[in-house]
Amino acid sequence: MVKIVDNIGWLFFDKILRMGVGLLVGVWVARYLGPEQFGLLNFAIAFTGLFGAIATLGLQGVVVRDIVQNPQGTQYTLGTAAIMQLAGGVVSFLLVVAAIGYFRPNDPLARSVVAILGAIMLFKASEIAVYWFESQVQSKYTVWVQNGVFLVFAAIKIILILQGASLVAFALAMLAEQILVALVLLLVMWRYGLSLSSLQASAARAKTLFKDSWPLVLSGIAVSLYMKIDQIMLGQMIGNEAVGIYSAAVRISEVWYFIPMVVVASVFPAILEAKKRSEDEYHNKLLNLYKLMVAIGLAVAVPMTFLAEPIVVLLFGPAYVAAGAVLAIHVWASVFVFLGVASGKWFLAENLQALSLQRTAIGAAANIALNLLLIPKFGEVGAAVATVISYAIAGLFADLFQAKTRSMFYMKIRSFQIFSILEKNK
């Protein structure tokens, strides 16, 4: 138990450090680049992110599970996964380059930045080191590596700002960061775990791994569409500056998303224990968790609605003042994101991952349709409205249309009666 708690603590430290330092450095980069180039950078990140699921092939959970269940086959599992992700990375990179050539044929800067960031996919095979340490409950090593390199390149980005570097230089720095992480991760795995020379691969093992992981590839694509499509559609339909304004608001809005992950990871084991004792106790604890998620979401959304513009101007400067209106709307998505994180654990506990994928796919489809409708009329604000509605559909209303999840829909509706928590505790 001490080992597990220590492992979770390192992962939380990783999230909090990256969000804190990432926000500060990201704000500085945004101020330096201005809305137009900052928008292009975020467009490129979102565009390449659409193909990330193809590069990783959804293997993380499957590989970790198989190593834990069959330690004797670790060399074959990791070696085969590395070859699969190397092939997936090459395919993903080629798709990125071809797609940006089609969508931005007359924009050489966009094609260059996307190609540079797309090259990150070629190094996804190094994530086998992450899988190995996760299977050994030793994630502290990956946290050391990733955060050490992250801090070094945060300093490099500041130097680039002071030196008046170009947008391409920032993209190259991001690529160099991922290359260094990949190399050091493999070195650390060799030092504390397995050597690369001991890894082996087989077609039969690849077949069994892909058989288990392909639904996760589809889920990853759906999640990428769900999370990134708004920035891509803004860039294509309005322009890079609109993406820059929107991205500034999203940076502030999403900085709170680590909260439900921390809370749910802390309390869900106790909820699962309650399930063993009594279904009524299990459902009562779930309801209280949902109420807590709604309460925290509202505690974030309500003040941010009124403070959005001054916070944006304080952090990003007057050039981004239009992001205030976007933030005041987008921050309400947090209520449904928090509910979605909590109910995501319920889907796992009930072995309903297929329905969870369906829910995400519905949200992605709604987001695309609403963006097509709202962006031409309302620009960045329309994209924010589309995000909130689609998150509400995926995190709440989609549960109404399946018999197995309908009870969760009614429970979530009841969770908005958050003041009953206070009444019980009087």
Secondary structure, DSSP 4 states (H G I P E B T S, - for coil): -HHHHHHHHHHHHHHHHHHHHHHHHHHHHHHHHHHHHHHHHHHHHHHHHTTHHHHHTTHHHHHHHHHHH-GGGHHHHHHHHHHHHHHHHHHHHHHHHHHHHHH-TT-HHHHHHHHHHHGGGGGGGGGHHHHHHHHTT-THHHHHHHHHHHHHHHHHHHHHHHTT--HHHHHHHHHHHHHHHHHHHHHHHHHHS--GGG----HHHHHHHHHHHHHHHHHHHHHHHHHHHHHHHHHHHT-HHHHHHHHHHHHHHGGGTHHHHHHHHHHHHHHHHHHHH-HHHHHHHHHHHHHHHHHHHHHHHHHHHHHHHHHHHHHH-GGGTTHHHHHHHHTTHHHHHHHHHHHHHHHHHTT-HHHHHHHHHHHHHHHHHHHHHHHHHHHHHHHHHHHHHHHHHHHTGGGGGSTTTHHHHHHHHHHT-THHHHHHT-
